[in-house]
Amino acid sequence: MASRELTGKDLANCTDAELRQVCTDLRHEIIDVVSRVGGHLAPSLGAVEIVVALHAVLQSPRDKLLFDVGHQAYAHKLLTGRREIFQHLRQKGGASGYLRRAESEHDAFGAGHASTAISAALGVATARDVRKEDFAVAAIVGDGALTGGLAYEGLNNAGQLGTDLIIVLNDNSMSISPNVGAVSTYLTRLRAAPAFSRLKHDVESALRAIPLVGRGAAEAAERMKDSVKHLLVPGQLFEELGVRYLGPIDGHDVGMLRTVLRRAREIGGPVLVHAVTEKGHGYEPAAQDANKWHSTAPFQVETGQGKSARKSGTSWSEAFGTIAVELGKKDPRIVAVTAAMADGTGLVRFRQVHPDRFFDVGIAEAHAVAFSAGMATQGLRPLCAIYSTFLQRAYDQLIHDIGIQRLPVTFCLDRAGLVGEDGATHQGLYDLAYLRAIPGYVIAAPRDEAELSAMLELSLRHDGPFAVRYPRGNCPGVDRVPSPFGVGEGEWLRQGTHGALLAVGTMVQAALDAAQLLNAQGISLAVADARFIKPVDVEMVRRAGEYPFVATLEEATEQGGFGDAVLSELVSDGFRGRFERFAVPDRYIEHASRQEQLEECGLTPQQIAKRVQQRLDVNQDAS
């Protein structure tokens, strides 16, 4: 049945055996495509039966399916007319790795970050009720999403409103890293004791048979029933929130899933269907190591081996992790905090070496920041390692819990800048602007591993919040010891006569390369590694202002970042020369390779050199 496009109407008429064949075909296609172009394999393989059953029961796009994050949704894309662009998954012009309303009418809500689906689905269902329309709404969430507080805000409100809403809990004990916390333990107990549901029914039937004499006896019997219910009913957490609980059921039995989903729709009100799945199901290497296969580069299907040799060099995440371990050995006050991203942030070895000082709080960035703030008040020095795009979710805590109290927490912002194939939802482009707006923060960007180490050490001597941002990809491991520097002190790397390039982080090398290209054209530019976005090196900016031309370079949005900070200082000093800002344009940058994104934003050395040359030539001609 995979030889043609299937619709929900087709699936609704399939037998259970035919649905199982559809699931098999979808798995083969997902494995084939991801093996060629890379992508999030294990999560989507684990959710195939859930997706097929939902499309067999509901009729998208009339009925609305909202996925949490989108890692689970590859089968959904294949069932909704996107097989052609799915062949170019996460590539420029191909299908996004996540949900995008602009990509398909079947994507009822865009999603790249976790824990949003229940709240958004409740909003869709409420709008349906207000408009007196008739369609079903389903939210598909991973159990990892339940480590985030927003999911409970949505559940609480759903129970209060009581509107018709289906919530499918895809429970595979994993988000990216293994799930942590009391909720994970609770779901484990439910998975381990499915017989509770039958026992609860039998006991309550017996209690109903007890003869009641008088009001007091009736009240006592009801209290006894409530006590038994609290003791025995699986899913009682959800029931107490006003959400009917069905499960746990085998999330790979597509026939059972279809039956239970039909029942959930008949019940009405908010209903949670608890489906137990295996991440990576159907491809043995992914099932055996779901963490490794959460996201993968192209690979050989037969062996599971990568198609290309592993890139040489150390990533920025690995470099940070190594430095953190050594800092932890020197200073017992240092603790490391991450939000379900121990592997992604490079903290696995810190967890091994300093297990009592490592904390994975789950997909709960706001909690991670407030948790770090609390530890800081008691003399600890937290290294709070969160991807730039995810730290946005804790903005209130950054201001109220950290900034106003001037607490010494070091924010280690991984994946800052352009992130390539993950696209618009994951670009780490806004941290410079959103942190620069908060009083009291120091913001720094290293150009290589040596500078990263020096900045982290400096942050631990600083009495206040300190953010160090670094990109995805390999970290230049320059064998050098930087000259000592303090907060807000940059470094001139090259002298020139026609102008100055002030750069931060990844753009320092791009500025040096552009200056070299321009030198061959007879244009001599000074280059500085500014190091700090806040506070900027005022003396460096004043010296740059003596040149007739100044440009700033940053791998971040052009709005409110490093360029604005430098321009403000230049203007206050009476600068009358020409100013140019090299940054990411004020628009969302979609999925493509990182190199293609740099080219789209005009941030390659060749593009920088050409633009500077044109600017100088135009003005020289005008004079």
C-alpha positions as CSV (number, residue, x, y, z in Angstrom):
1,M,0.0,0.0,0.0
2,A,3.0,2.3,0.1
3,S,3.1,2.5,-3.7
4,R,0.5,5.3,-3.6
5,E,-0.5,8.2,-1.4
6,L,-2.8,7.1,1.4
7,T,-5.4,9.4,3.1
8,G,-7.3,9.1,6.3
9,K,-10.3,7.9,4.4
10,D,-8.3,5.1,2.9
11,L,-7.0,4.1,6.4
12,A,-10.5,4.2,7.9
13,N,-11.5,1.4,5.6
14,C,-8.4,-0.8,6.3
15,T,-8.5,-4.0,8.3
16,D,-6.1,-4.3,11.2
17,A,-3.8,-6.5,9.0
18,E,-3.8,-3.8,6.3
19,L,-2.9,-1.1,8.9
20,R,0.0,-3.3,10.1
21,Q,1.3,-3.4,6.6
22,V,1.0,0.3,6.2
23,C,3.0,0.7,9.4
24,T,5.7,-1.6,8.0
25,D,5.8,0.3,4.7
26,L,6.1,3.6,6.4
27,R,8.9,2.4,8.6
28,H,10.8,1.2,5.6
29,E,10.4,4.6,3.9
30,I,11.4,6.6,7.0
31,I,14.6,4.4,7.4
32,D,15.4,4.7,3.7
33,V,15.1,8.5,3.6
34,V,16.9,9.1,6.9
35,S,19.7,6.7,5.9
36,R,20.3,8.9,2.9
37,V,19.9,12.4,4.3
38,G,20.0,12.1,8.1
39,G,17.3,13.2,10.5
40,H,15.5,12.2,13.7
41,L,15.1,8.5,13.3
42,A,14.3,6.7,16.6
43,P,11.4,9.0,17.8
44,S,9.5,8.8,14.5
45,L,9.9,5.0,14.2
46,G,8.5,4.6,17.7
47,A,5.3,6.6,16.8
48,V,4.3,5.0,13.5
49,E,1.4,3.0,14.9
50,I,0.1,6.0,16.8
51,V,0.1,8.2,13.7
52,V,-1.5,5.5,11.5
53,A,-4.2,4.8,14.1
54,L,-5.0,8.6,14.5
55,H,-5.3,9.0,10.8
56,A,-7.6,5.9,10.6
57,V,-9.9,7.4,13.3
58,L,-9.7,11.1,12.5
59,Q,-10.0,12.9,9.2
60,S,-7.2,15.5,8.8
61,P,-7.2,18.3,8.0
62,R,-10.8,18.7,9.1
63,D,-9.9,17.1,12.4
64,K,-6.8,18.7,13.9
65,L,-3.6,16.8,14.9
66,L,-1.1,18.7,17.0
67,F,2.3,17.1,17.6
68,D,4.7,18.0,20.4
69,V,8.1,19.0,18.9
70,G,7.7,17.1,15.7
71,H,10.3,14.4,16.1
72,Q,7.4,11.9,16.1
73,A,5.8,13.2,12.9
74,Y,7.6,11.7,10.0
75,A,4.9,9.1,9.3
76,H,2.4,12.0,9.6
77,K,4.2,13.8,6.8
78,L,4.2,10.8,4.6
79,L,0.5,10.2,5.1
80,T,-0.4,13.8,4.2
81,G,0.9,14.3,0.6
82,R,4.5,15.1,1.3
83,R,6.4,12.0,0.1
84,E,8.2,14.0,-2.6
85,I,9.6,16.7,-0.4
86,F,10.2,14.1,2.3
87,Q,12.9,12.7,0.1
88,H,14.9,15.9,0.8
89,L,14.1,16.0,4.5
90,R,15.7,18.9,6.4
91,Q,17.5,20.0,3.2
92,K,17.0,23.3,1.5
93,G,13.7,23.2,-0.3
94,G,12.7,19.9,1.3
95,A,10.5,18.9,4.2
96,S,11.1,20.5,7.6
97,G,12.2,18.1,10.4
98,Y,9.4,19.7,12.5
99,L,5.8,20.8,12.1
100,R,5.1,23.9,10.0
101,R,1.7,25.4,9.2
102,A,3.2,26.9,6.0
103,E,4.3,23.5,4.8
104,S,0.9,21.7,5.0
105,E,-2.7,22.3,6.0
106,H,-2.3,19.0,7.9
107,D,0.1,20.6,10.3
108,A,-2.5,22.3,12.5
109,F,0.2,23.9,14.7
110,G,3.9,24.5,14.2
111,A,6.2,23.0,16.8
112,G,9.9,22.7,17.4
113,H,10.1,23.0,21.2
114,A,8.6,20.5,23.7
115,S,5.5,20.7,26.0
116,T,3.4,23.0,23.8
117,A,0.9,20.6,22.2
118,I,-1.7,20.3,25.0
119,S,-2.0,24.0,25.5
120,A,-2.2,24.7,21.8
121,A,-4.7,21.8,21.2
122,L,-6.9,23.1,24.0
123,G,-6.9,26.5,22.3
124,V,-7.9,24.9,19.0
125,A,-10.7,22.9,20.7
126,T,-11.9,26.0,22.5
127,A,-12.0,28.0,19.3
128,R,-14.1,25.2,17.8
129,D,-16.6,25.4,20.7
130,V,-16.8,29.2,20.5
131,R,-17.4,29.0,16.8
132,K,-19.9,26.1,17.2
133,E,-18.0,23.9,14.8
134,D,-17.7,20.1,14.9
135,F,-14.3,18.5,14.5
136,A,-12.0,16.5,16.7
137,V,-8.7,17.7,18.2
138,A,-5.8,15.5,19.2
139,A,-2.5,16.4,20.9
140,I,0.3,13.8,20.5
141,V,2.9,14.3,23.2
142,G,6.0,12.3,24.3
143,D,6.4,11.5,27.9
144,G,9.5,13.7,27.9
145,A,7.1,16.6,27.4
146,L,5.6,15.9,30.7
147,T,8.8,17.0,32.4
148,G,7.9,20.5,31.3
149,G,5.6,22.6,33.4
150,L,3.7,24.0,30.4
151,A,2.2,20.5,29.8
152,Y,0.6,20.6,33.3
153,E,-0.7,24.1,32.8
154,G,-2.5,22.8,29.7
155,L,-3.7,19.6,31.5
156,N,-5.0,21.6,34.4
157,N,-6.9,24.0,32.1
158,A,-8.3,21.2,30.0
159,G,-9.7,19.5,33.1
160,Q,-11.3,22.8,34.1
161,L,-12.9,23.6,30.7
162,G,-14.0,20.0,30.1
163,T,-14.1,20.4,26.3
164,D,-13.6,17.4,24.0
165,L,-9.9,16.8,23.5
166,I,-7.9,13.7,22.9
167,I,-4.3,13.6,24.3
168,V,-2.2,10.7,23.2
169,L,0.8,10.1,25.5
170,N,3.6,8.4,23.6
171,D,5.4,6.8,26.5
172,N,8.9,5.5,25.5
173,S,10.7,6.5,28.7
174,M,12.8,8.9,26.6
175,S,13.0,12.5,25.4
176,I,16.5,12.9,23.9
177,S,18.3,11.6,27.0
178,P,16.5,9.2,29.3
179,N,13.7,10.9,31.2
180,V,14.2,12.0,34.8
181,G,12.1,12.9,37.7
182,A,9.0,11.8,39.6
183,V,6.7,11.9,36.5
184,S,9.0,9.4,34.8
185,T,8.9,7.1,37.9
186,Y,5.1,7.4,38.0
187,L,4.7,6.4,34.4
188,T,7.0,3.5,34.9
189,R,4.8,2.2,37.7
190,L,1.8,2.4,35.4
191,R,3.6,0.5,32.7
192,A,4.6,-2.1,35.2
193,A,1.1,-2.7,36.6
194,P,-1.5,-2.6,33.8
195,A,-3.6,-5.1,35.8
196,F,-4.6,-2.3,38.1
197,S,-7.4,-1.3,35.8
198,R,-9.2,-4.7,36.1
199,L,-8.6,-4.8,39.9
200,K,-10.0,-1.3,40.3
201,H,-13.2,-2.4,38.4
202,D,-13.6,-5.5,40.5
203,V,-13.1,-3.8,43.8
204,E,-15.5,-0.9,43.0
205,S,-18.1,-3.4,41.8
206,A,-17.9,-5.2,45.2
207,L,-18.2,-1.9,47.1
208,R,-21.3,-0.9,45.1
209,A,-22.8,-4.2,46.4
210,I,-22.4,-3.2,50.0
211,P,-25.9,-2.4,51.5
212,L,-26.1,1.1,52.8
213,V,-28.0,2.0,56.1
214,G,-28.5,5.6,56.8
215,R,-26.7,8.7,55.6
216,G,-23.6,8.1,57.7
217,A,-23.0,4.7,56.2
218,A,-23.5,6.0,52.7
219,E,-20.9,8.7,53.3
220,A,-18.5,6.2,54.8
221,A,-18.9,3.9,51.8
222,E,-18.2,6.8,49.4
223,R,-15.1,7.7,51.3
224,M,-14.0,4.0,51.1
225,K,-14.6,4.1,47.4
226,D,-12.5,7.2,47.0
227,S,-9.7,5.7,49.1
228,V,-9.7,2.6,46.9
229,K,-9.7,4.7,43.8
230,H,-6.7,6.7,44.9
231,L,-4.9,3.5,45.9
232,L,-5.6,1.4,42.8
233,V,-6.6,3.5,39.7
234,P,-3.8,3.9,37.2
235,G,-3.6,7.4,35.8
236,Q,-5.0,8.9,39.0
237,L,-2.8,11.9,38.5
238,F,-4.6,12.7,35.3
239,E,-8.0,11.8,36.7
240,E,-7.6,14.3,39.5
241,L,-6.8,17.0,37.0
242,G,-10.2,16.2,35.4
243,V,-8.7,14.3,32.4
244,R,-10.1,10.8,31.8
245,Y,-7.3,8.2,31.6
246,L,-7.3,5.2,29.2
247,G,-4.3,2.8,29.4
248,P,-1.6,1.9,29.4
249,I,-1.9,0.1,26.1
250,D,0.6,-1.4,23.6
251,G,1.5,1.5,21.4
252,H,2.6,-0.9,18.6
253,D,-0.7,-2.7,18.4
254,V,-2.3,-0.5,15.7
255,G,-5.7,-2.3,16.0
256,M,-5.9,-1.8,19.7
257,L,-4.9,1.8,19.3
258,R,-7.6,2.4,16.8
259,T,-10.2,0.8,19.1
260,V,-9.1,2.9,22.1
261,L,-9.0,6.1,20.1
262,R,-12.5,5.5,18.9
263,R,-13.6,5.0,22.5
264,A,-11.8,8.2,23.6
265,R,-13.8,10.1,21.0
266,E,-17.0,8.6,22.2
267,I,-16.4,9.4,25.8
268,G,-16.1,13.1,25.2
269,G,-14.4,15.7,27.4
270,P,-10.6,15.7,27.8
271,V,-9.3,12.1,27.5
272,L,-5.7,10.9,27.8
273,V,-4.7,7.7,26.0
274,H,-1.5,6.2,27.4
275,A,0.4,4.3,24.7
276,V,3.6,2.5,25.7
277,T,6.1,2.4,22.8
278,E,9.7,1.6,22.0
279,K,11.8,4.4,20.6
280,G,13.4,3.1,17.4
281,H,10.9,0.3,17.0
282,G,11.4,-1.6,13.8
283,Y,15.1,-0.9,13.3
284,E,17.2,-2.9,15.7
285,P,20.2,-0.5,16.0
286,A,17.9,2.4,16.9
287,A,15.9,0.3,19.3
288,Q,19.1,-0.8,21.1
289,D,20.5,2.7,21.4
290,A,17.7,5.2,21.1
291,N,19.8,8.0,22.5
292,K,22.4,7.6,19.7
293,W,19.8,7.3,17.0
294,H,17.6,10.1,18.2
295,S,19.1,12.2,15.4
296,T,21.6,10.7,13.0
297,A,23.7,11.5,10.0
298,P,23.3,9.3,6.8
299,F,24.1,5.6,7.5
300,Q,24.2,2.2,6.0
301,V,20.9,0.5,6.7
302,E,22.3,-3.0,6.8
303,T,25.1,-2.3,9.3
304,G,24.0,0.9,11.0
305,Q,27.4,2.4,10.3
306,G,27.8,6.0,9.1
307,K,28.3,6.6,5.4
308,S,31.1,9.0,5.9
309,A,34.0,9.1,8.4
310,R,33.3,11.0,11.6
311,K,34.4,14.6,11.3
312,S,37.8,15.1,12.9
313,G,38.2,17.6,15.7
314,T,36.5,18.5,18.9
315,S,33.1,20.1,18.9
316,W,32.3,23.2,21.0
317,S,30.1,21.0,23.2
318,E,32.9,18.5,23.8
319,A,35.4,21.3,24.5
320,F,33.0,22.9,27.0
321,G,32.4,19.5,28.7
322,T,36.2,18.9,29.1
323,I,36.8,22.4,30.6
324,A,33.8,22.0,32.9
325,V,35.2,18.7,34.3
326,E,38.6,20.3,35.0
327,L,37.0,23.4,36.6
328,G,34.9,21.1,38.8
329,K,38.1,19.4,40.0
330,K,39.6,22.7,41.1
331,D,36.4,24.2,42.6
332,P,34.0,22.2,44.7
333,R,31.4,25.0,44.5
334,I,30.8,24.3,40.8
335,V,27.7,22.4,39.8
336,A,26.4,21.6,36.3
337,V,22.7,21.9,35.3
338,T,21.1,20.9,32.0
339,A,17.5,20.5,30.7
340,A,17.4,17.0,29.3
341,M,20.5,17.6,27.2
342,A,23.4,16.0,29.0
343,D,24.8,14.6,25.7
344,G,23.9,17.6,23.6
345,T,25.6,20.1,25.9
346,G,28.7,17.9,26.5
347,L,28.1,17.2,30.1
348,V,28.2,13.4,30.1
349,R,31.7,13.2,31.4
350,F,31.0,15.8,34.1
351,R,28.1,13.6,35.2
352,Q,30.5,10.6,35.4
353,V,33.3,12.5,37.2
354,H,31.2,14.7,39.5
355,P,27.9,12.7,39.8
356,D,26.9,14.5,43.0
357,R,27.2,17.9,41.4
358,F,25.4,17.1,38.1
359,F,21.7,17.9,37.7
360,D,19.4,17.0,34.7
361,V,16.1,18.6,35.4
362,G,14.2,17.4,32.3
363,I,12.7,19.5,29.6
364,A,12.1,22.3,32.0
365,E,14.3,25.3,31.1
366,A,12.5,27.8,33.4
367,H,13.0,25.4,36.3
368,A,16.6,24.9,35.4
369,V,17.3,28.6,35.7
370,A,15.3,29.1,38.9
371,F,17.0,26.0,40.3
372,S,20.4,27.4,39.5
373,A,19.4,30.7,41.1
374,G,18.5,28.9,44.3
375,M,21.8,27.1,44.4
376,A,23.7,30.4,43.7
377,T,22.1,32.0,46.8
378,Q,23.8,29.3,48.9
379,G,27.3,29.8,47.6
380,L,27.4,27.3,44.7
381,R,28.5,28.4,41.2
382,P,26.2,26.8,38.7
383,L,27.2,26.2,35.1
384,C,23.7,26.2,33.5
385,A,24.2,24.6,30.1
386,I,21.2,25.2,27.7
387,Y,20.9,25.6,24.0
388,S,20.5,29.2,23.0
389,T,17.1,28.5,21.4
390,F,15.8,26.8,24.6
391,L,17.0,29.4,27.0
392,Q,14.4,31.8,25.5
393,R,11.8,29.7,27.4
394,A,13.2,30.9,30.7
395,Y,13.2,34.7,30.0
396,D,11.2,35.6,33.1
397,Q,13.6,33.7,35.3
398,L,16.6,35.3,33.6
399,I,15.3,38.7,34.6
400,H,13.5,38.2,37.9
401,D,15.3,35.3,39.5
402,I,18.9,35.9,38.2
403,G,19.2,39.5,37.0
404,I,17.4,41.5,39.7
405,Q,19.2,39.5,42.4
406,R,22.5,39.7,40.6
407,L,23.2,36.0,41.2
408,P,26.5,34.5,39.9
409,V,25.2,31.9,37.5
410,T,27.2,31.1,34.3
411,F,25.0,30.4,31.3
412,C,26.7,28.2,28.8
413,L,24.8,28.8,25.6
414,D,25.4,25.9,23.1
415,R,24.2,26.0,19.5
416,A,24.4,29.8,19.4
417,G,24.1,31.1,15.9
418,L,23.0,29.3,12.8
419,V,22.2,25.6,13.4
420,G,21.7,24.2,9.9
421,E,19.1,21.5,9.3
422,D,17.0,22.0,12.4
423,G,15.8,25.3,10.9
424,A,13.9,28.2,12.2
425,T,12.7,26.8,15.5
426,H,16.2,26.0,16.7
427,Q,18.3,28.9,15.4
428,G,20.3,30.3,18.3
429,L,20.2,33.9,16.9
430,Y,18.4,35.9,19.6
431,D,20.4,35.4,22.7
432,L,22.6,38.5,22.2
433,A,19.5,40.7,21.9
434,Y,17.4,39.2,24.7
435,L,20.3,39.0,27.2
436,R,21.7,42.4,26.3
437,A,18.4,44.0,27.3
438,I,18.8,42.8,30.9
439,P,20.8,45.0,33.3
440,G,23.8,43.4,34.9
441,Y,24.5,40.6,32.5
442,V,28.0,40.0,31.0
443,I,27.8,38.4,27.5
444,A,30.9,36.9,25.9
445,A,31.6,34.9,22.7
446,P,34.9,33.0,22.4
447,R,36.7,32.5,19.0
448,D,38.4,29.3,20.0
449,E,38.8,26.7,22.8
450,A,41.5,28.7,24.6
451,E,39.3,31.7,24.8
452,L,36.3,29.6,25.9
453,S,38.3,28.2,28.8
454,A,39.5,31.7,29.8
455,M,35.9,33.1,29.7
456,L,34.5,30.3,31.8
457,E,37.2,30.8,34.4
458,L,36.6,34.6,34.3
459,S,32.8,33.9,34.8
460,L,33.6,32.1,38.1
461,R,35.4,35.1,39.4
462,H,32.6,37.5,38.4
463,D,30.0,38.5,41.0
464,G,26.9,38.3,38.8
465,P,25.3,36.6,35.8
466,F,27.6,35.7,33.0
467,A,26.7,34.2,29.6
468,V,29.1,32.5,27.3
469,R,27.8,31.7,23.8
470,Y,29.3,29.3,21.3
471,P,28.1,27.6,18.1
472,R,27.4,24.2,16.8
473,G,30.3,22.5,15.0
474,N,34.0,22.0,15.5
475,C,35.8,24.2,18.0
476,P,39.2,25.6,16.8
477,G,41.6,24.1,19.3
478,V,44.4,26.6,19.0
479,D,47.4,25.8,21.1
480,R,47.8,29.1,22.8
481,V,47.3,30.8,26.1
482,P,45.5,34.0,25.7
483,S,46.9,37.1,27.4
484,P,44.9,37.7,30.6
485,F,41.8,39.8,30.0
486,G,39.0,41.1,32.2
487,V,35.3,41.7,31.6
488,G,34.8,43.9,28.6
489,E,38.3,43.7,27.2
490,G,38.9,42.8,23.5
491,E,42.0,42.2,21.5
492,W,43.3,43.8,18.3
493,L,44.5,41.1,15.9
494,R,45.4,43.0,12.8
495,Q,46.4,46.6,12.0
496,G,45.0,48.5,9.0
497,T,44.5,52.0,7.5
498,H,41.2,52.0,5.6
499,G,38.9,50.8,8.3
500,A,38.2,48.4,11.2
501,L,36.3,45.2,11.5
502,L,35.0,44.4,15.0
503,A,33.9,40.8,15.4
504,V,32.7,38.4,18.0
505,G,32.8,34.6,18.3
506,T,32.6,32.7,15.0
507,M,32.9,35.8,13.0
508,V,36.4,36.7,14.1
509,Q,38.0,34.2,11.7
510,A,35.6,35.3,9.0
511,A,36.7,38.9,9.6
512,L,40.4,37.9,9.4
513,D,39.8,35.9,6.2
514,A,37.8,38.8,4.6
515,A,40.6,41.3,5.6
516,Q,43.1,39.0,3.9
517,L,41.0,38.9,0.7
518,L,40.7,42.7,0.7
519,N,44.3,43.2,1.3
520,A,45.0,41.7,-2.1
521,Q,42.7,44.4,-3.5
522,G,44.7,47.2,-1.8
523,I,42.2,47.7,1.0
524,S,43.8,47.5,4.5
525,L,41.5,46.8,7.4
526,A,42.2,46.4,11.1
527,V,40.5,43.4,12.8
528,A,39.6,43.1,16.4
529,D,38.2,40.2,18.5
530,A,35.8,42.1,20.7
531,R,35.1,39.1,22.9
532,F,32.3,40.9,24.8
533,I,28.9,42.0,23.6
534,K,28.1,43.4,27.0
535,P,29.9,45.4,28.2
536,V,31.6,46.3,24.9
537,D,35.3,47.3,25.1
538,V,34.8,51.1,25.0
539,E,38.4,51.9,24.3
540,M,38.4,49.5,21.4
541,V,35.3,51.1,20.0
542,R,36.8,54.6,20.4
543,R,40.0,53.5,18.6
544,A,37.9,51.9,15.8
545,G,36.0,55.3,15.5
546,E,39.2,56.9,14.4
547,Y,39.0,55.0,11.2
548,P,36.7,56.3,8.3
549,F,35.0,53.0,8.1
550,V,33.8,50.6,10.8
551,A,31.9,47.3,10.5
552,T,30.7,44.9,13.1
553,L,30.3,41.1,12.5
554,E,28.2,38.7,14.6
555,E,26.4,35.4,14.0
556,A,23.1,36.7,15.5
557,T,20.1,38.7,14.6
558,E,20.9,42.2,13.4
559,Q,18.3,43.6,15.8
560,G,19.6,44.6,19.2
561,G,22.9,42.8,19.3
562,F,26.6,43.5,19.1
563,G,26.2,45.9,16.1
564,D,23.7,48.0,18.0
565,A,26.0,48.1,21.1
566,V,29.0,49.3,19.0
567,L,27.0,51.8,17.0
568,S,25.6,53.3,20.2
569,E,29.1,53.9,21.5
570,L,30.3,55.3,18.2
571,V,27.4,57.8,18.0
572,S,27.9,58.9,21.6
573,D,31.6,59.6,20.7
574,G,30.6,61.7,17.7
575,F,31.6,59.2,15.0
576,R,31.0,60.6,11.5
577,G,32.4,57.8,9.4
578,R,30.7,55.0,7.5
579,F,29.3,52.1,9.5
580,E,28.3,48.6,8.3
581,R,26.6,45.8,10.2
582,F,27.2,42.1,9.2
583,A,24.6,40.0,11.0
584,V,21.6,37.7,10.3
585,P,18.8,39.6,8.6
586,D,15.6,40.3,10.5
587,R,13.7,37.2,9.2
588,Y,13.4,33.5,10.1
589,I,16.1,31.4,8.6
590,E,14.7,28.1,7.4
591,H,16.4,24.7,7.3
592,A,19.4,24.2,5.0
593,S,23.0,23.3,5.6
594,R,24.9,25.7,7.9
595,Q,27.1,26.8,5.0
596,E,24.0,27.5,2.9
597,Q,22.5,29.6,5.7
598,L,25.8,31.6,6.1
599,E,25.6,32.3,2.4
600,E,22.0,33.3,2.6
601,C,22.9,35.8,5.3
602,G,25.9,37.2,3.5
603,L,28.3,36.0,6.2
604,T,31.0,34.1,4.3
605,P,34.4,35.8,4.1
606,Q,34.0,36.3,0.3
607,Q,30.6,38.0,0.7
608,I,31.9,40.2,3.5
609,A,34.9,41.2,1.5
610,K,32.8,42.0,-1.6
611,R,30.3,44.1,0.4
612,V,33.0,46.1,2.1
613,Q,34.8,46.7,-1.2
614,Q,31.5,47.9,-2.8
615,R,30.8,50.1,0.1
616,L,34.2,51.7,0.1
617,D,34.3,52.0,-3.8
618,V,30.9,53.7,-3.9
619,N,31.9,56.2,-1.3
620,Q,35.3,56.8,-2.9
621,D,33.7,57.4,-6.3
622,A,31.2,59.8,-4.7
623,S,34.0,61.8,-3.3
